[in-house]
């Protein structure tokens, strides 16, 4: 599991985008896809609702519409074909 933390600068009512790119590691035959989860500082991750999902051909994505006045944390998870994250 890859964990990425991003701190965004303060700027009231401005939106920003964050682009992620990753390289699969090890054996990838069993990977069904990837999910990205997001939380705001001081809150918990909701691992039942990813903010992005892609199959095993996607190795980058852009998360749009983030509030620059908040700090966000992200987790990228590979999902295997047996639905184990």
Buried (B, 14 or more C-beta within 10 A) or exposed (E): EBEEEBEBEEEEEEEBEBEBEBEEEEEEEEBEBBBBBBBEEEEEEEEEEBBBEBEBEEEEBEBEEBBBEBBBBBBBBBBBEEEEE
